Amino acid sequence: MMPEAFYESMWGFYLLGSLLFIPGAHYTYIAYQAYYETPGYTYDDIPIMN
């Protein structure tokens, strides 16, 4: 059995994981559509982070 403090600290990881997963999934979808040349999607839609 895990201590109660372990379960309470997991909410931060769930929140962080959600915040990172959502934009990643969005840009993966754009890249997928651009790869298959779907009209309206290009690789230029994905911002370049410097």
C-alpha positions in Angstrom: 0.0 0.0 0.0 1.2 3.5 -0.8 1.2 6.3 1.7 -1.6 8.9 1.5 0.9 11.7 0.7 1.9 9.8 -2.5 -1.7 9.9 -3.9 -2.0 13.6 -3.0 1.2 14.5 -4.8 0.1 12.7 -8.0 -2.4 15.5 -8.9 0.4 17.7 -9.8 1.8 15.1 -12.2 -1.7 14.6 -13.7 -2.0 18.3 -14.3 1.5 18.7 -15.7 1.0 15.7 -18.0 -2.3 17.0 -19.3 -0.8 20.4 -20.0 2.0 18.9 -22.0 -0.1 16.2 -23.8 -2.8 18.5 -25.2 -0.5 20.8 -27.3 1.7 17.8 -28.3 -1.3 15.9 -29.6 -2.5 19.0 -31.4 0.7 19.6 -33.3 1.1 15.9 -34.0 -2.4 16.0 -35.7 -1.3 19.0 -37.8 1.9 17.2 -38.8 0.0 14.1 -39.7 -2.4 16.1 -41.9 0.4 18.0 -43.5 2.3 14.7 -44.2 -0.8 13.3 -46.0 -1.2 16.6 -47.9 -4.7 17.4 -46.6 -5.9 20.7 -48.0 -5.5 23.5 -45.5 -2.7 21.9 -43.5 1.0 22.7 -44.0 4.2 22.3 -42.0 4.2 26.1 -41.7 1.3 25.8 -39.3 3.6 24.4 -36.7 5.6 27.1 -34.9 9.4 27.0 -34.7 10.7 27.3 -31.2 14.1 28.9 -30.9 
